[in-house]
Each structure stands twice: as structure tokens, then as C-alpha cells.
Amino acid sequence: MLNEVPTYPKYEYTFAVLNLLFDRGAMNIKFIPANTALTAFDLVVLIRPEMDVNNLKPYLDNFAPNSKWFAQEVILAHGAILMSNI
């Protein structure tokens, strides 16, 4: 079971391109979750041929930090229970 690739829920978000990293062929993206209880993340995303510069969202969906937002949601909802097992 631990060797399986997990499927995380998809979270609604907006994004901002913070800067372009010419020397790395990448861009720094801020992923901003719609749920304000969750944390925004700045991530470096490679610029690849399948990216549509006129429609970045489908490409960025591949890099959205859904696993981190899922973990934050679990902590918010069940943190007390998780801590009681220590």
C-alpha cells in the first residue's frame, strides 16, 4: 500500500508568476489556495514544451501542491487526535 502512488484531492487555487529564472529555464510560481486556511506555496516550475504560455493553468495543475494542502487539511481537522496518539 505504501508503494502505491497516492491520489490527492485537487484544490482550487489561483497563481502568480513571481519571476522568471532564465538561467534555470524555469519560473517561480506562487500557488494560492482558495481555502484561506491553507498556506500559499512558492515553487519553481520548469518551462517545458507542452506548456501553453497563453493558458498556464492546465500546465500548472501538474505542479500544484495538492499533497501539502491535503496534509494541512488533515492537520486542521484532526490535529488533536493525531497529537493524542503520541
C-alpha positions in Angstrom: 0.0 0.0 0.0 2.8 2.5 0.8 4.4 1.8 -2.6 1.3 2.9 -4.5 1.3 6.4 -5.9 -1.3 8.3 -3.8 -4.1 10.3 -5.5 -4.7 13.5 -3.7 -7.8 15.7 -3.9 -7.5 18.6 -6.3 -7.8 22.0 -4.6 -8.9 25.2 -6.2 -6.2 27.8 -6.5 -5.0 30.9 -8.2 -1.4 31.6 -9.1 1.0 34.4 -9.7 4.2 34.2 -11.7 6.7 35.8 -9.3 9.7 35.8 -11.6 11.4 34.0 -14.5 14.6 32.1 -13.9 16.4 32.5 -17.2 19.5 30.5 -16.1 17.4 27.6 -14.9 14.8 27.6 -17.7 12.1 27.9 -15.0 9.6 30.2 -13.4 8.8 30.9 -9.7 5.1 30.4 -9.2 3.0 31.3 -6.1 0.2 28.8 -5.7 -2.6 30.5 -3.7 -5.3 28.1 -2.4 -8.9 29.3 -2.5 -9.3 28.0 1.1 -7.6 30.7 3.1 -7.0 28.3 6.0 -4.3 26.7 3.8 -0.9 28.0 3.0 0.3 29.5 -0.3 3.5 28.0 -1.7 6.2 29.4 -3.9 7.5 26.7 -6.2 10.0 26.6 -9.1 8.3 25.1 -12.2 10.3 24.1 -15.2 9.4 25.6 -18.6 8.7 22.7 -20.9 7.5 22.3 -24.5 3.9 21.2 -23.5 3.3 24.5 -21.7 0.9 26.9 -23.3 2.1 30.4 -22.4 -1.4 31.7 -23.2 -3.1 29.2 -20.8 -0.8 28.3 -18.0 -3.4 26.8 -15.6 -3.6 23.3 -17.1 0.2 23.0 -17.1 0.5 24.3 -13.6 -2.2 21.9 -12.4 0.6 19.2 -12.7 2.7 21.1 -10.1 0.0 22.4 -7.7 0.9 21.4 -4.1 -2.2 19.3 -3.6 -0.4 16.8 -1.3 0.7 19.6 1.0 -2.8 21.2 1.1 -4.3 17.8 1.8 -1.9 17.3 4.7 -2.7 20.7 6.1 -6.4 20.0 5.8 -5.9 16.7 7.8 -3.9 18.6 10.4 -6.6 21.3 10.8 -9.4 18.7 11.0 -7.7 16.0 13.1 -4.6 17.6 14.7 -5.8 17.0 18.2 -6.5 13.3 17.5 -3.1 12.8 15.9 -1.3 14.5 18.8 -3.2 12.4 21.3 -1.5 9.3 19.9 2.0 10.4 20.8 
